[in-house]
Amino acid sequence: MPTISVIVPVYRAEAFLKTCTDSILGQTWADLELLLVDDGSPDRSGALCDEIAAADSRVRVFHQENSGVSAARNLALGKAAGDYVYFVDSDDWIAPNTLETLLSALRSSGADTAGCGVRYVDQNKVEGAAEPPILPAGVYGHEEIMAGIVDRLLGDRLSRDAVNGYVVRFLFRRSLLEGMAFQGAYLEDELFLMEYFCRSQKLVTVDAPFYYYYWNPASATHRYMPGYLDTFLAFLNAKAALAERCGLLSRVPQWRENTCWAGLLIAVSNEFAPGNGQTAAQQRRRLKDLVRMPEFARAMSALVPAGMGRNKQVVADLLRGRHYFLLTALYRMKNRNK
């Protein structure tokens, strides 16, 4: 059996997939399997997966009708044979010594999980800023994990120190994943990490930004999402159920208000995203509708957000002051200058 199962969900990845899989199959730690899940891709991604598998016996391919990244990852989790699991997105890649370094750190520290930093790459493949690991390089016990990761994912989604809940920065022990599954199509990584780290007993992190995160302008996160509100509310309900199931509700009393404020700020940004053809007047009406939604209205009444980055703080202050005309004008001016 392989030591590590690397899982890659694949959709519309024809232009990127070979770079991704070459970085995995060329790892200095060769005892791995690569599980590619073709999520009903309409381009040549599925055929490319089969070609990659034909050239390397460590690769297994699964084809499914388009069901989303969560379903693709879940399918692969059910097929994984490794002692450890690592996730990579199909438009990203990893440094050659990623798996060897993380596995060595994990074994030498006696940890069940290892994490690293992330390097962002723009659409011209120019390397940008590096994001450090979720916790500074070191070894952490269970309560430190709960306070440093789970609590922050649960209830600190606004501050400058809010963590990005990327599963791709961790090497997971597969036995701890039993009974777990990714949920939904929005912030599925956050829910997965919250549940996993409630189980984890020891985490080791290394400073190196081994994971190369490609900023893909064609990604759904950079376009208008017409179903965003329904998706967010489904995420909120799933988060509440997880918090109750894992006994987290008392750890961060205002987690729901904090999460809803974060969701509201994304909802506002979404109204001005590329692909939304509404007029300025229509966008102003949408802003008024958003702040009247019960979940958002309760959050605005109960929590005054502070400690955010400058742009988020400006948007939050304008929403609280009901300055919809000015907020619309600022967003439209910003988009014209892009």
Summary of the structure (lengths in Angstrom):
residues: 338
radius of gyration: 20.6
end to end distance: 50.1
largest distance: 61.0
contacts: 1090
relative contact order: 0.11
helix: 47%
strand: 16%
